[in-house]
Amino acid sequence: MTPFIAEIIGSAILILLGGGVVANVVLNKTNGNNSGWIVITTGWALAVYVGVVIAGPYSGAHLNPAVSIGLAIANKFEWYKVPMYVLAQFIGTMVGATFVWLTYKHHFNETEDKDAKKAVFCTAPAIKNTFSNLFSEAIGTFVLLLTIFYFTDATLTEPNTIIGLGSVGAIPVAFLVWAIGLSLGGTTGYAINPARDLGPRIIHALLPIKNKAKSDWSYAWIPVVGPILGASLAAFLMLALS
């Protein structure tokens, strides 16, 4: 499997399971309806774990443009590979979001809450404030990248280098995302990944979802720019400390 295909598949599975847990919690007549934030954060953490397990041996499992850019800034990943990785990540997240909709299509039809249906695809702030929301996304991604640098020794760049422990090596990534979601996710829903938010948001706009909300394009730049800022700051800090 090529790194490009691995990033597509890993990102698709990330969104299939991550968006899937949100759908299970917020849509009507599901078995997991109203099961809460703990279920959502746990599901997302495990979604990251599965995506990393699948893509890790072939691409290093970035699954996130902020990770690719942060590693490149820190001189741990070749810049010429970044566009290919980012394109694959966006393709994968859009594919994954489409399959979430197909899986839960009848439950979308049974749900009247427009914002709940949109939440399956993309994030939204609990309190809308441009600076605060941007800061929340940046600080969450800063923690993500800074920790990745330390527990992987920044080796998410070549095949078979995820902490050197194979599939078990992906477990710390899951715990990291779980911690960020539980502690920092209450403000904006912790996108911490431009492709995770923008790719599914585009799919939300395109799909024939019954009685859907607008896709909130005025906010859409924040979960793109915020994570890139946070990842960049983490990378510059690592360069300064090295």
C-alpha positions, 0 to 999 in steps of 0.5 A: 500500500502506498502512503497516499492510499494509506492516508486515504484509508486511515482518514476515512476510517477515522471519520467513519468511526468518529463521525459514527459515534457522534451520529450514534449519540445525537441522532434519534432512535439510535441505540446510543442516543443521548449517551453523552460526551464521554461516549463521544470522546471515547469513540473518537479516541478509538477511531484515531487508534484504528486509523493509525493502526491501519495507516501507520505501517505505510504512511506513518499515519498522520491523518491530519494536515496539522501533523504533516505541516508540524512535522515538516516545520520541525524538519521531521518530514519532507515538505514536498510530501505535505501536499500529497498527504493533505490531499489524501487526508481530505479525500479520506475524510470526505469518503468517511463522512459519506459512509457515516451518512449512508450508515445512519441515513434513516436516523438522519430522517428521524431527527428534526434537530438541524444542528445535531445532524450537522454535528455528525459532520463538523464542529461548532463552538459552544460559545461563538467568539472568534478569538476564543474559538481560534485559541481553543483549536490552537491550544488543543492542537499544540498539545497534540503535536507537542506530545507526538514529538515526545512519545514518538521521538517525532518518528511519524515520518516513515513506515513502521516507526510508530513508537516501534511497537506495531499496533500497540504503539498506536495506543498512546495516540488514542489516549492523547486524543481522549485526553484532549477531548475530555479536557479541552474539547468542551469549547469548540468540539476539538477538531484539532484537524483541518481535514477532519472538519472541513472535509465532512463539512463539504460533504454535509453541504453536498449531501441531500440530507433531509431538513439540514442546517446551513454548513456555517461557512463563516466559522469553517476557517477556525478549525482549519487555521487554529490547528495549523497555528497550534501545530506550528507553535509546537514545531517551533518550540521543538526546534528551539528546544533541540 
